[in-house]
């Protein structure tokens, strides 16, 4: 079994995993005939153009051109190299990979292994005698022993070389350890020192539970020292793409139907300890586009629980606007002066009750903006409208939109008609920009009518059992599109090798990688608009292609006739005219 697996691990995984289940775990798929359709997770779009085929186990987006199998999808979605996608999917499929295979140990994997060993080191130090003061501090903060173990909290000793020496003894290269951000190279020397010293260590994991970075917190109240030190950006850690605690929270988020987003690591940890398992931290007040796309896989409902100045042009405000544009339903929870962690320490019930008393984001916007600006002052009245009109325009429900327009008109003491007119202008501008973007994407993927005919012929030749009979009727030069001609040649060569009916799965493997996306798009287009009879449609396409070939021949003869007339070559002219009539009769016949 092991030998068979090692020869083709990807095939073994594909046999066990269905692409609908894999992709359906990230985005919502809707049945569309024999395929499935969704909004593409790789670019913004309003009309779904992302297709998944359960028959051929592939996906393709007509908008941005992304496509491939489960490995391509996971690599793109998770930002992984192939080897890491292989390991991730192997784990899901229950396929064992042999660690001794050097090909399975990528640069990314090395850094993940180092980070995992570092996490173990910090945990051991917390459980040792030197970690007693940390455990006592955490106990005072209300952190339970089980929580410490569940979250794999640790302690970085007050030493410049403790971790460096530990990892070096495990035969890791210092240069590789440095790439994780755990140690720092001292300029002008060959020496390295530990980045994290005398701190409580929070391992930061991706949503699959792999340690990718660390956050080190001081214990006590040293005002001269940074409260938190975080791992720098590395190959495996990108702060803008990570939500602290998501690995533990994702199941609860799906079950609850919403996600509570807090600011700090301790807030998340304590919230989950209090029973609010659907809680993550943004590691800062600004939600990034990447974080929102990750959350969208699990829910469209957010409850934000941190201090925000959304009346100004802040990163937080832009993050919330992005969330609204992504279609999230947002509520705000206010908990006076305390962080969630401190509130839970006092009484977990206070936090649970606070989460029941949330405010709609639009209501919160109104209260925040009117608290900051005075509507009696003309300049500030204009500023209020500038901030709130874009927010109101994002409300899809016309009744609710009308309610908030009325509320804004009442508070600003201006007519609803004036606001509605301003809203229309804003909406028109927004629609024009969106339409322009959509048109640009579609323009890139459109081809001429003749190009579509060529593509349909190529697809039908491989989908209809009688298609092989027509292959020798065309050559690469029969196709006006060079790309289509090359694809046809590859298909023709493959068909010469096989005597039986064309196997689309095997053909898919035989087509060069740079042409796979093109072929997938062709097949999906036929499946999206299937003819009543594939065989009849093929015969019609063959006939039309031959007709187009004859038309091209006529054009070439027409140019030769013009040249013969210019040169007054009567003999050549007579010959060309006879040929022209013969070809013309074939077209009209």
C-alpha positions as CSV (number, residue, x, y, z in Angstrom):
1,X,0.0,0.0,0.0
2,X,2.8,2.4,0.9
3,X,4.6,1.8,-2.4
4,X,1.4,2.4,-4.3
5,X,0.7,5.6,-2.5
6,X,4.2,7.1,-2.9
7,X,4.0,6.6,-6.7
8,X,0.9,8.8,-7.0
9,X,-0.2,10.5,-3.7
10,X,-2.3,13.1,-5.5
11,X,-4.3,10.4,-7.3
12,X,-5.0,8.5,-4.1
13,X,-6.2,11.8,-2.5
14,X,-8.4,12.6,-5.5
15,X,-10.0,9.2,-5.4
16,X,-11.0,9.8,-1.7
17,X,-12.0,13.4,-1.8
18,X,-14.9,14.9,-3.9
19,X,-14.3,18.4,-5.3
20,X,-17.8,19.5,-4.4
21,X,-17.2,18.7,-0.7
22,X,-13.7,20.3,-0.7
23,X,-14.8,23.6,-2.4
24,X,-18.1,23.5,-0.6
25,X,-16.2,23.7,2.7
26,X,-14.9,27.1,1.6
27,X,-17.7,28.7,-0.3
28,X,-21.5,28.2,-0.9
29,X,-22.2,26.2,-4.0
30,X,-25.5,26.2,-5.8
31,X,-26.6,23.4,-8.2
32,X,-26.7,24.5,-11.9
33,X,-27.7,21.6,-14.2
34,X,-25.0,18.9,-13.9
35,X,-22.5,21.4,-12.4
36,X,-22.4,23.8,-9.4
37,X,-22.1,27.6,-9.5
38,X,-20.9,30.2,-7.0
39,X,-19.4,33.7,-6.7
40,X,-15.7,33.4,-7.4
41,X,-13.6,33.6,-4.2
42,X,-10.6,34.9,-6.1
43,X,-12.1,38.1,-7.5
44,X,-15.1,40.4,-6.7
45,X,-18.2,39.8,-8.8
46,X,-22.0,40.2,-8.5
47,X,-23.0,37.6,-11.1
48,X,-21.7,34.1,-10.3
49,X,-19.2,32.9,-12.9
50,X,-17.4,30.2,-10.8
51,X,-18.3,26.7,-12.0
52,X,-17.4,23.3,-10.5
53,X,-17.9,20.0,-12.3
54,X,-18.5,16.9,-10.2
55,X,-18.1,14.7,-13.3
56,X,-14.6,15.9,-14.2
57,X,-13.6,17.0,-10.6
58,X,-12.5,20.5,-11.8
59,X,-13.4,24.1,-11.3
60,X,-13.2,27.1,-13.6
61,X,-14.1,30.8,-13.3
62,X,-15.2,32.6,-16.4
63,X,-14.5,36.0,-14.8
64,X,-10.8,35.7,-13.8
65,X,-9.8,32.5,-15.6
66,X,-8.7,30.6,-12.5
67,X,-9.3,26.8,-12.8
68,X,-8.0,23.4,-12.0
69,X,-8.5,20.5,-9.6
70,X,-8.8,20.3,-5.8
71,X,-5.0,20.9,-5.4
72,X,-5.1,24.1,-7.5
73,X,-8.1,25.4,-5.5
74,X,-6.6,24.7,-2.1
75,X,-3.2,26.2,-3.2
76,X,-4.9,29.4,-4.3
77,X,-7.4,29.6,-1.4
78,X,-4.9,28.9,1.3
79,X,-1.8,30.5,-0.3
80,X,0.1,27.2,-0.2
81,X,2.7,25.5,-2.3
82,X,1.7,22.2,-3.9
83,X,3.5,20.1,-1.3
84,X,1.7,21.8,1.5
85,X,-1.6,21.5,-0.2
86,X,-0.9,17.8,-0.7
87,X,-0.2,17.4,3.0
88,X,-3.4,19.3,4.0
89,X,-5.6,17.3,1.6
90,X,-3.9,14.1,2.6
91,X,-4.8,14.7,6.2
92,X,-8.5,15.3,5.2
93,X,-8.5,12.2,3.0
94,X,-6.9,10.0,5.7
95,X,-3.9,9.3,3.5
96,X,-0.6,8.8,5.2
97,X,2.4,10.6,3.7
98,X,5.9,9.2,4.4
99,X,8.0,12.0,6.0
100,X,11.1,10.4,4.6
101,X,10.3,11.6,1.1
102,X,12.4,14.7,0.6
103,X,10.0,16.1,-1.9
104,X,7.4,16.5,0.8
105,X,9.5,18.9,2.9
106,X,9.2,22.3,1.3
107,X,10.6,25.6,2.5
108,X,7.3,26.4,4.1
109,X,7.1,23.0,5.8
110,X,10.5,23.5,7.4
111,X,9.4,26.8,8.9
112,X,6.2,25.2,10.2
113,X,8.2,22.4,11.8
114,X,10.5,24.9,13.5
115,X,7.5,26.9,14.7
116,X,5.9,23.8,16.1
117,X,9.1,22.9,18.0
118,X,9.4,26.4,19.3
119,X,5.9,26.2,20.6
120,X,6.7,23.0,22.5
121,X,9.8,24.7,24.0
122,X,7.7,27.6,25.3
123,X,5.1,25.2,26.8
124,X,7.8,23.2,28.6
125,X,9.3,26.4,30.1
126,X,5.9,27.4,31.4
127,X,5.5,24.1,33.1
128,X,9.0,24.3,34.6
129,X,9.9,26.1,37.9
130,X,10.7,29.3,36.0
131,X,7.2,29.4,34.7
132,X,5.5,29.4,38.1
133,X,5.3,33.2,38.2
134,X,3.6,33.2,34.8
135,X,1.0,30.6,35.9
136,X,0.3,32.7,39.0
137,X,-0.1,35.8,36.8
138,X,-2.5,34.0,34.4
139,X,-4.5,32.7,37.3
140,X,-4.9,36.3,38.6
141,X,-6.1,37.3,35.2
142,X,-8.8,34.5,35.4
143,X,-7.2,32.1,32.9
144,X,-7.9,28.5,33.9
145,X,-5.3,25.7,33.7
146,X,-7.3,23.9,31.0
147,X,-7.4,27.1,28.9
148,X,-3.6,27.4,29.2
149,X,-3.3,23.8,27.9
150,X,-5.9,24.1,25.2
151,X,-4.3,27.2,23.8
152,X,-0.8,25.9,24.3
153,X,0.4,29.0,26.1
154,X,4.0,29.2,26.9
155,X,6.8,31.2,28.4
156,X,9.9,32.7,26.7
157,X,12.8,32.7,29.3
158,X,14.6,35.9,30.1
159,X,17.6,34.8,27.9
160,X,19.1,35.9,24.7
161,X,20.0,32.3,23.5
162,X,17.7,29.8,25.2
163,X,15.5,29.2,22.2
164,X,18.3,29.7,19.7
165,X,20.4,26.9,21.4
166,X,17.4,24.6,21.7
167,X,16.5,24.7,18.1
168,X,20.1,24.5,16.9
169,X,20.5,21.3,19.0
170,X,17.6,19.9,17.0
171,X,19.7,20.4,13.9
172,X,17.8,23.3,12.4
173,X,20.0,25.8,10.5
174,X,20.2,29.2,12.1
175,X,19.3,30.8,8.7
176,X,16.1,28.8,8.6
177,X,15.2,29.6,12.2
178,X,15.7,33.3,11.4
179,X,13.2,33.0,8.5
180,X,10.5,32.2,11.1
181,X,11.2,35.5,12.9
182,X,11.9,33.6,16.2
183,X,15.6,34.8,16.3
184,X,17.3,37.9,15.1
185,X,20.7,38.2,13.4
186,X,23.0,40.7,15.0
187,X,24.4,43.0,12.4
188,X,28.1,42.7,11.6
189,X,28.5,39.4,13.5
190,X,27.7,35.7,13.1
191,X,25.6,35.8,16.2
192,X,21.8,35.4,16.7
193,X,19.6,36.2,19.7
194,X,16.0,35.3,20.7
195,X,13.4,37.8,19.7
196,X,11.0,36.9,22.5
197,X,12.4,37.2,26.1
198,X,10.6,37.1,29.4
199,X,7.1,37.0,27.9
200,X,3.9,35.0,28.0
201,X,3.8,33.3,24.6
202,X,0.6,32.9,22.5
203,X,1.1,30.6,19.5
204,X,-0.6,32.0,16.4
205,X,-2.1,29.3,14.2
206,X,-3.8,29.4,10.8
207,X,-7.3,28.1,10.5
208,X,-6.0,24.6,10.1
209,X,-4.3,24.7,13.5
210,X,-0.7,25.0,12.3
211,X,1.6,27.3,14.3
212,X,2.7,30.1,12.0
213,X,3.8,32.8,14.4
214,X,3.8,34.1,18.0
215,X,2.6,36.9,20.1
216,X,4.6,37.6,23.2
217,X,3.0,39.6,26.1
218,X,4.7,41.1,29.1
219,X,3.3,40.1,32.6
220,X,3.0,42.9,35.0
221,X,2.8,46.6,34.3
222,X,6.1,47.7,32.8
223,X,5.2,51.0,31.1
224,X,8.6,51.3,29.4
225,X,8.2,48.0,27.6
226,X,5.9,47.2,24.6
227,X,2.9,45.2,25.9
228,X,3.0,42.9,22.9
229,X,5.7,41.8,20.5
230,X,4.5,39.9,17.4
231,X,6.3,37.7,14.9
232,X,7.3,39.7,11.8
233,X,6.0,39.0,8.3
234,X,7.4,35.7,7.1
235,X,6.7,33.0,4.5
236,X,4.2,31.3,6.8
237,X,2.9,34.3,8.7
238,X,1.0,37.3,7.3
239,X,-0.9,39.3,9.9
240,X,-3.4,40.5,7.4
241,X,-4.5,37.0,6.6
242,X,-4.7,35.6,10.1
243,X,-7.6,35.6,12.6
244,X,-6.4,34.6,16.0
245,X,-8.4,31.6,17.3
246,X,-10.2,30.8,14.0
247,X,-8.9,27.2,14.1
248,X,-10.8,26.6,17.3
249,X,-13.8,28.8,16.4
250,X,-14.7,27.9,12.9
251,X,-17.1,25.0,13.8
252,X,-18.8,27.1,16.5
253,X,-19.1,30.0,14.0
254,X,-21.0,27.8,11.5
255,X,-23.2,26.4,14.3
256,X,-24.0,29.8,15.8
257,X,-24.5,31.5,12.5
258,X,-22.3,34.5,13.4
259,X,-18.8,35.4,14.5
260,X,-17.7,37.6,17.4
261,X,-14.7,39.7,16.5
262,X,-12.5,41.1,19.3
263,X,-9.2,42.9,19.2
264,X,-6.8,41.0,21.5
265,X,-5.6,37.5,21.9
266,X,-6.6,37.5,25.6
267,X,-10.1,38.7,24.7
268,X,-10.5,35.7,22.4
269,X,-9.0,33.2,24.8
270,X,-11.2,34.4,27.7
271,X,-14.3,34.7,25.5
272,X,-14.0,31.0,24.5
273,X,-13.3,30.1,28.1
274,X,-16.6,31.8,29.0
275,X,-18.5,29.7,26.5
276,X,-18.5,32.0,23.5
277,X,-16.7,29.6,21.2
278,X,-17.5,31.5,18.0
279,X,-15.0,34.3,18.8
280,X,-11.8,35.4,17.0
281,X,-9.4,38.3,17.2
282,X,-8.4,40.6,14.3
283,X,-5.1,41.3,16.0
284,X,-5.8,45.0,15.6
285,X,-8.9,47.1,15.0
286,X,-8.8,47.1,11.2
287,X,-10.4,44.1,9.4
288,X,-8.5,43.4,6.2
289,X,-9.9,42.2,2.9
290,X,-8.2,38.8,3.3
291,X,-9.6,38.3,6.8
292,X,-13.1,39.1,5.6
293,X,-12.8,36.6,2.7
294,X,-11.7,33.9,5.2
295,X,-14.6,34.7,7.5
296,X,-17.1,34.7,4.6
297,X,-16.4,30.9,4.2
298,X,-18.1,30.4,7.6
299,X,-20.7,33.2,8.1
300,X,-22.1,36.5,6.8
301,X,-22.9,37.8,10.3
302,X,-20.4,39.7,12.4
303,X,-20.5,41.1,15.9
304,X,-17.7,43.6,16.5
305,X,-16.5,44.1,20.0
306,X,-13.8,46.8,20.2
307,X,-13.5,50.6,20.4
308,X,-13.9,52.2,17.0
309,X,-13.8,55.7,15.6
310,X,-15.9,55.1,12.6
311,X,-16.8,58.8,12.2
312,X,-13.4,59.5,10.9
313,X,-11.3,58.2,7.9
314,X,-9.7,55.5,9.9
315,X,-8.5,52.0,9.1
316,X,-11.4,50.6,11.2
317,X,-13.9,52.6,9.3
318,X,-12.5,51.3,6.0
319,X,-12.5,47.8,7.3
320,X,-16.2,48.0,8.3
321,X,-17.0,49.6,4.9
322,X,-15.2,46.7,3.2
323,X,-17.2,44.2,5.3
324,X,-20.5,45.9,4.3
325,X,-19.4,45.8,0.6
326,X,-18.6,42.1,1.0
327,X,-22.2,41.6,2.1
328,X,-21.7,41.1,5.8
329,X,-24.5,41.9,8.3
330,X,-22.7,43.7,11.2
331,X,-23.7,44.5,14.8
332,X,-21.7,46.3,17.4
333,X,-21.4,45.4,21.1
334,X,-20.3,48.1,23.6
335,X,-18.8,47.2,27.0
336,X,-17.9,50.6,28.5
337,X,-14.2,51.1,29.4
338,X,-13.2,47.4,29.9
339,X,-11.8,44.9,27.4
340,X,-13.8,41.7,27.0
341,X,-11.0,39.8,28.9
342,X,-11.3,42.1,32.0
343,X,-15.1,41.9,31.9
344,X,-15.0,38.1,31.8
345,X,-12.5,38.1,34.7
346,X,-15.0,40.1,36.8
347,X,-18.0,38.0,35.7
348,X,-18.4,35.9,32.6
349,X,-22.1,36.6,32.7
350,X,-21.5,40.3,32.0
351,X,-19.9,39.5,28.7
352,X,-22.6,37.0,27.7
353,X,-25.3,39.6,28.5
354,X,-23.4,42.3,26.6
355,X,-23.4,40.1,23.5
356,X,-27.2,40.0,23.7
357,X,-27.4,43.8,23.7
358,X,-26.0,44.6,20.3
359,X,-26.7,47.5,17.9
360,X,-27.1,47.4,14.2
361,X,-24.1,48.9,12.5
362,X,-26.2,51.6,10.7
363,X,-27.6,52.7,14.1
364,X,-24.1,52.8,15.5
365,X,-22.8,54.8,12.6
366,X,-25.6,57.4,13.1
367,X,-24.9,57.7,16.9
368,X,-21.2,58.0,16.4
369,X,-21.3,60.5,13.6
370,X,-23.9,62.8,15.3
371,X,-21.9,62.6,18.5
372,X,-18.9,63.9,16.7
373,X,-20.4,66.5,14.4
374,X,-23.0,69.3,15.0
375,X,-25.7,69.3,12.4
376,X,-26.5,73.0,13.2
377,X,-23.2,74.0,11.6
378,X,-23.3,74.0,7.8
379,X,-19.8,72.6,7.2
380,X,-20.3,69.8,9.7
381,X,-23.8,69.1,8.3
382,X,-22.1,68.5,4.9
383,X,-19.5,66.2,6.6
384,X,-22.3,64.1,8.2
385,X,-23.9,63.6,4.8
386,X,-20.6,62.7,3.3
387,X,-20.0,59.9,5.8
388,X,-23.6,58.6,6.2
389,X,-24.9,58.6,2.6
390,X,-22.4,56.0,1.3
391,X,-23.4,53.8,4.3
392,X,-27.1,54.2,3.6
393,X,-26.6,53.4,0.0
394,X,-25.2,50.0,1.0
395,X,-28.6,48.9,2.5
396,X,-30.2,46.5,0.0
397,X,-33.6,46.5,1.7
398,X,-35.5,49.5,0.3
399,X,-37.8,49.8,3.3
400,X,-34.9,50.0,5.7
401,X,-33.0,52.4,3.4
402,X,-36.1,54.7,3.3
403,X,-36.2,54.6,7.1
404,X,-32.6,55.8,7.5
405,X,-33.0,58.4,4.8
406,X,-36.0,59.7,6.8
407,X,-34.0,59.6,10.0
408,X,-31.0,61.5,8.3
409,X,-33.4,64.1,6.8
410,X,-35.0,64.7,10.2
411,X,-31.7,65.1,12.0
412,X,-30.2,67.3,9.3
413,X,-33.4,69.3,8.9
414,X,-33.5,68.9,5.1
415,X,-36.0,67.3,2.8
416,X,-36.0,63.6,2.1
417,X,-36.3,64.4,-1.7
418,X,-32.9,66.2,-1.5
419,X,-31.3,63.3,0.2
420,X,-32.9,60.8,-2.2
421,X,-31.5,62.8,-5.1
422,X,-28.1,62.8,-3.6
423,X,-28.4,59.1,-3.0
424,X,-29.4,58.4,-6.6
425,X,-26.3,60.3,-7.8
426,X,-24.1,58.4,-5.5
427,X,-25.7,55.1,-6.5
428,X,-25.3,55.9,-10.2
429,X,-21.7,56.7,-9.8
430,X,-21.1,53.5,-7.9
431,X,-23.1,51.4,-10.4
432,X,-21.1,53.0,-13.3
433,X,-17.8,52.1,-11.6
434,X,-19.0,48.5,-10.9
435,X,-20.4,48.1,-14.4
436,X,-17.2,49.4,-15.9
437,X,-15.2,46.8,-13.8
438,X,-17.5,44.0,-14.8
439,X,-17.4,45.0,-18.5
440,X,-13.6,45.1,-18.4
441,X,-13.5,41.5,-17.0
442,X,-15.9,40.2,-19.6
443,X,-14.2,42.1,-22.4
444,X,-10.9,40.2,-21.6
445,X,-12.7,36.9,-22.0
446,X,-14.8,37.6,-25.1
447,X,-13.8,36.2,-28.5
448,X,-15.2,36.6,-32.0
449,X,-18.1,34.6,-33.3
450,X,-15.7,32.5,-35.3
451,X,-13.6,32.0,-32.3
452,X,-16.6,30.7,-30.4
453,X,-17.4,28.3,-33.2
454,X,-13.8,26.9,-33.1
455,X,-14.1,26.4,-29.3
456,X,-17.4,24.7,-29.5
457,X,-16.1,22.4,-32.2
458,X,-13.1,21.5,-30.1
459,X,-15.3,20.7,-27.1
460,X,-17.8,18.6,-29.1
461,X,-15.0,16.6,-30.8
462,X,-14.0,15.3,-27.4
463,X,-17.5,15.0,-25.9
464,X,-19.2,13.1,-28.7
465,X,-18.1,9.5,-29.3
466,X,-18.1,10.1,-33.1
467,X,-15.9,13.1,-32.7
468,X,-12.7,11.2,-33.6
469,X,-14.1,10.6,-37.1
470,X,-13.8,14.3,-37.9
471,X,-10.4,15.0,-36.5
472,X,-8.5,14.4,-39.8
473,X,-10.8,16.8,-41.6
474,X,-9.0,19.7,-39.9
475,X,-5.5,20.9,-39.2
476,X,-3.9,23.5,-37.0
477,X,-4.2,26.0,-39.8
478,X,-8.0,25.5,-40.0
479,X,-8.3,27.6,-36.9
480,X,-8.1,31.4,-37.0
481,X,-7.1,31.5,-33.3
482,X,-3.5,30.3,-32.8
483,X,-4.4,29.2,-29.2
484,X,-7.4,27.1,-30.5
485,X,-5.2,25.6,-33.2
486,X,-2.6,24.5,-30.7
487,X,-5.2,23.0,-28.4
488,X,-6.8,21.1,-31.4
489,X,-3.3,19.7,-32.3
490,X,-2.8,18.3,-28.7
491,X,-6.2,16.7,-28.8
492,X,-5.6,15.2,-32.2
493,X,-2.3,13.7,-31.0
494,X,-3.9,12.3,-27.9
495,X,-6.7,10.7,-30.0
496,X,-4.2,9.0,-32.3
497,X,-2.7,7.2,-29.2
498,X,-6.0,5.8,-28.0
499,X,-8.2,3.4,-29.9
500,X,-11.2,3.5,-27.7
501,X,-13.7,6.3,-26.9
502,X,-12.1,9.5,-25.6
503,X,-11.7,9.5,-21.8
504,X,-12.1,13.2,-20.7
505,X,-10.2,12.6,-17.4
506,X,-7.2,11.1,-19.2
507,X,-7.3,13.7,-21.9
508,X,-7.3,16.4,-19.3
509,X,-4.0,15.1,-18.0
510,X,-2.5,14.9,-21.5
511,X,-3.2,18.6,-22.3
512,X,-0.3,21.0,-21.5
513,X,-0.9,22.9,-18.2
514,X,-0.9,26.3,-20.0
515,X,-4.0,25.1,-22.1
516,X,-6.0,23.4,-19.3
517,X,-7.8,26.5,-18.3
518,X,-8.9,27.1,-21.9
519,X,-10.1,23.6,-22.4
520,X,-12.0,23.6,-19.1
521,X,-13.7,26.9,-20.1
522,X,-14.8,25.4,-23.4
523,X,-16.3,22.3,-21.8
524,X,-18.1,24.3,-19.1
525,X,-19.6,26.6,-21.7
526,X,-21.1,23.7,-23.6
527,X,-22.4,22.2,-20.3
528,X,-23.9,25.5,-19.4
529,X,-25.7,25.8,-22.8
530,X,-26.2,22.1,-23.9
531,X,-27.7,21.4,-27.3
532,X,-30.7,19.0,-27.6
533,X,-28.5,16.6,-29.4
534,X,-24.7,16.7,-29.1
535,X,-24.1,14.6,-32.3
536,X,-26.3,16.9,-34.4
537,X,-24.6,20.0,-32.9
538,X,-21.2,18.5,-33.8
539,X,-22.2,17.9,-37.4
540,X,-23.5,21.5,-37.7
541,X,-20.2,22.8,-36.2
542,X,-18.2,20.7,-38.6
543,X,-20.2,22.0,-41.6
544,X,-19.9,25.6,-40.4
545,X,-16.1,25.3,-39.9
546,X,-15.7,23.9,-43.4
547,X,-17.8,26.7,-44.7
548,X,-15.6,29.3,-42.9
549,X,-12.5,27.6,-44.4
550,X,-14.0,28.0,-47.8
551,X,-14.7,31.6,-47.1
552,X,-11.1,32.2,-46.2
553,X,-10.1,30.4,-49.4
554,X,-12.4,32.8,-51.3
555,X,-10.8,35.8,-49.7
556,X,-7.3,34.6,-50.7
557,X,-8.5,33.9,-54.3
558,X,-10.1,37.4,-54.4
559,X,-6.7,39.0,-53.6
560,X,-5.0,36.9,-56.2
561,X,-7.6,37.9,-58.8
562,X,-7.0,41.6,-58.0
563,X,-3.3,41.0,-58.6
564,X,-3.9,39.2,-61.9
565,X,-6.1,42.1,-63.1
566,X,-3.5,44.6,-62.2
567,X,-0.8,42.7,-64.1
568,X,-3.3,42.0,-66.9
569,X,-2.5,38.3,-66.8
570,X,-5.6,37.0,-68.7
571,X,-4.5,33.3,-68.5
572,X,-4.0,33.4,-64.7
573,X,-7.1,35.5,-64.3
574,X,-9.3,32.9,-66.1
575,X,-7.8,30.1,-64.0
576,X,-8.4,32.0,-60.7
577,X,-12.0,32.9,-61.7
578,X,-12.8,29.2,-62.4
579,X,-11.4,28.3,-58.9
580,X,-13.4,31.1,-57.3
581,X,-16.6,29.8,-58.9
582,X,-16.0,26.2,-57.8
583,X,-15.3,27.2,-54.2
584,X,-18.2,29.6,-54.2
585,X,-20.6,26.9,-55.4
586,X,-19.4,24.6,-52.6
587,X,-20.3,27.3,-50.0
588,X,-23.7,28.0,-51.5
589,X,-24.4,24.4,-52.3
